[in-house]
Amino acid sequence: MSVLANLVLGSDGSTTLDGSSKSLSSVEDRKRFHELRAQASVILIGGNTARNEPYAQTPVPLVVITRSGDIPGSVRDNPKAHIWELDPLTAIDKAQKEFGGCVLIEGGMKLVEELLIANKIDELYLTLSHKSGGENVYDLSALTREFTVESSEKLEGETFLKLVRN
């Protein structure tokens, strides 16, 4: 059983640009993103991610955790979507029992940070984009404090990191 998290960050630590992480992403980042999805048993996101990112289709079950219940129709219409009013830790446990052992977190920084504090993320996949000037700036050193770099690759101005929990 493992919990993976995948994030793209701008060179200034921003996690969104013009309100979406997709604006920070590149073709190579999207390719790696889809490779990670192919390994996952289930994808877990928060309500804010569901409202700001395209989740109308997913290759595996999608769990959206929400407090407000305000989830767009496009996500609700995803035949693999499950809307749960659970806290993240309970949602991970339930997702692993219902869908299998590999949970991929694609949520925003609030969700990722909560799971990092609880030591629930085993592997962290980061794309460091060359873009900057976005929103929701986060300190990379705080994010990776409990992790060791297992691999690092630079390609066309971006850095792709795989980190594992110490």
C-alpha positions as CSV (number, residue, x, y, z in Angstrom):
1,M,0.0,0.0,0.0
2,S,1.4,3.3,-1.0
3,V,0.4,7.0,-1.2
4,L,2.0,9.0,-4.0
5,A,1.6,12.8,-4.6
6,N,2.2,14.6,-7.9
7,L,2.7,18.4,-8.1
8,V,3.9,21.0,-10.5
9,L,5.5,24.1,-9.0
10,G,6.6,27.3,-10.7
11,S,10.2,28.5,-10.3
12,D,8.9,30.8,-7.5
13,G,7.1,28.0,-5.7
14,S,3.7,28.9,-7.2
15,T,1.3,25.9,-7.4
16,T,-1.1,27.6,-9.8
17,L,-0.9,30.1,-12.6
18,D,-4.1,31.9,-13.7
19,G,-6.0,29.7,-11.2
20,S,-4.9,26.3,-12.5
21,S,-1.9,24.0,-12.2
22,K,-2.3,23.1,-15.8
23,S,-0.9,26.5,-16.7
24,L,2.4,25.6,-15.1
25,S,2.5,22.2,-16.8
26,S,4.3,21.3,-20.0
27,V,3.9,18.4,-22.5
28,E,6.7,16.4,-20.7
29,D,5.1,17.1,-17.3
30,R,1.7,15.9,-18.7
31,K,3.3,12.7,-20.1
32,R,4.8,11.9,-16.7
33,F,1.5,12.8,-15.0
34,H,-0.3,10.2,-17.1
35,E,2.4,7.6,-16.5
36,L,1.8,8.0,-12.7
37,R,-1.9,7.7,-13.2
38,A,-1.4,4.4,-15.0
39,Q,0.2,3.0,-11.8
40,A,-2.5,4.2,-9.5
41,S,-5.5,2.3,-8.1
42,V,-7.3,5.5,-7.3
43,I,-6.8,9.3,-7.6
44,L,-7.7,11.5,-4.6
45,I,-8.4,15.2,-4.9
46,G,-10.0,17.9,-2.8
47,G,-13.1,19.9,-3.7
48,N,-11.1,23.0,-4.7
49,T,-9.1,20.9,-7.2
50,A,-12.3,19.5,-8.6
51,R,-13.6,23.0,-9.1
52,N,-10.5,24.3,-10.8
53,E,-9.0,21.4,-12.8
54,P,-10.5,19.2,-15.5
55,Y,-11.6,15.9,-14.0
56,A,-14.5,14.9,-16.3
57,Q,-12.6,11.7,-17.2
58,T,-10.1,9.7,-15.3
59,P,-8.5,6.3,-16.1
60,V,-9.1,5.0,-12.6
61,P,-11.6,5.7,-9.9
62,L,-11.6,9.4,-8.7
63,V,-12.3,10.2,-5.1
64,V,-13.2,13.8,-4.4
65,I,-13.2,14.8,-0.7
66,T,-15.3,17.9,0.0
67,R,-16.7,19.7,3.0
68,S,-19.0,22.0,1.0
69,G,-20.4,19.4,-1.5
70,D,-19.9,22.1,-4.2
71,I,-18.6,19.9,-7.0
72,P,-19.0,20.8,-10.7
73,G,-21.4,18.7,-12.9
74,S,-18.5,17.7,-15.2
75,V,-16.8,16.0,-12.3
76,R,-20.0,14.5,-10.9
77,D,-20.7,13.1,-14.4
78,N,-17.4,11.3,-14.5
79,P,-18.6,7.7,-14.2
80,K,-15.5,6.8,-12.0
81,A,-16.1,9.7,-9.6
82,H,-16.9,9.2,-5.9
83,I,-17.8,12.2,-3.8
84,W,-17.0,11.7,-0.1
85,E,-17.5,14.0,2.8
86,L,-14.5,12.6,4.7
87,D,-11.2,13.9,6.1
88,P,-8.2,13.1,4.0
89,L,-6.8,10.4,6.3
90,T,-10.1,8.5,6.5
91,A,-10.5,8.9,2.7
92,I,-7.1,7.4,2.0
93,D,-7.9,4.3,4.2
94,K,-11.3,3.9,2.6
95,A,-9.9,4.3,-0.9
96,Q,-7.2,1.7,-0.3
97,K,-9.8,-0.8,1.0
98,E,-12.3,-0.1,-1.9
99,F,-10.0,0.4,-4.9
100,G,-6.5,-1.0,-4.1
101,G,-3.3,0.0,-2.5
102,C,-1.9,2.8,-4.6
103,V,-3.5,6.1,-4.0
104,L,-2.3,9.0,-6.2
105,I,-2.9,12.5,-4.6
106,E,-3.4,15.1,-7.2
107,G,-4.9,17.7,-4.9
108,G,-3.7,21.1,-4.1
109,M,-1.3,22.2,-1.4
110,K,-3.8,22.3,1.5
111,L,-4.5,18.6,1.0
112,V,-0.9,17.7,0.3
113,E,0.4,19.7,3.3
114,E,-2.1,18.0,5.6
115,L,-1.0,14.5,4.4
116,L,2.7,15.5,4.7
117,I,2.2,16.5,8.3
118,A,0.5,13.2,9.0
119,N,3.4,11.3,7.3
120,K,0.9,9.7,4.8
121,I,2.8,10.4,1.6
122,D,5.4,7.8,0.6
123,E,6.6,9.2,-2.7
124,L,6.5,12.8,-4.0
125,Y,6.8,13.6,-7.7
126,L,7.6,17.2,-8.4
127,T,7.9,19.1,-11.6
128,L,9.8,22.4,-11.2
129,S,8.6,24.5,-14.0
130,H,10.5,27.4,-15.4
131,K,7.3,29.5,-15.3
132,S,6.7,31.9,-12.4
133,G,4.3,34.7,-11.3
134,G,1.6,32.4,-10.2
135,E,-0.5,32.0,-7.0
136,N,-0.4,29.9,-3.9
137,V,3.4,30.1,-3.5
138,Y,4.9,27.3,-1.4
139,D,8.4,26.8,0.1
140,L,10.0,23.8,-1.7
141,S,12.3,23.1,1.2
142,A,9.4,22.8,3.6
143,L,7.6,20.5,1.2
144,T,10.6,18.2,0.8
145,R,12.0,18.3,4.4
146,E,11.2,14.6,5.2
147,F,12.2,13.3,1.8
148,T,15.3,12.2,-0.1
149,V,15.7,12.7,-3.8
150,E,15.7,9.3,-5.5
151,S,16.0,10.7,-9.0
152,S,16.4,14.1,-10.7
153,E,16.2,14.9,-14.4
154,K,16.5,18.3,-16.2
155,L,14.8,18.6,-19.5
156,E,14.0,21.8,-21.5
157,G,14.2,24.1,-18.5
158,E,12.2,21.9,-16.1
159,T,13.4,19.7,-13.3
160,F,11.6,16.4,-12.6
161,L,12.1,15.0,-9.1
162,K,11.1,11.7,-7.5
163,L,11.4,11.9,-3.7
164,V,10.9,9.2,-1.2
165,R,10.1,9.5,2.5
166,N,13.1,9.2,4.8
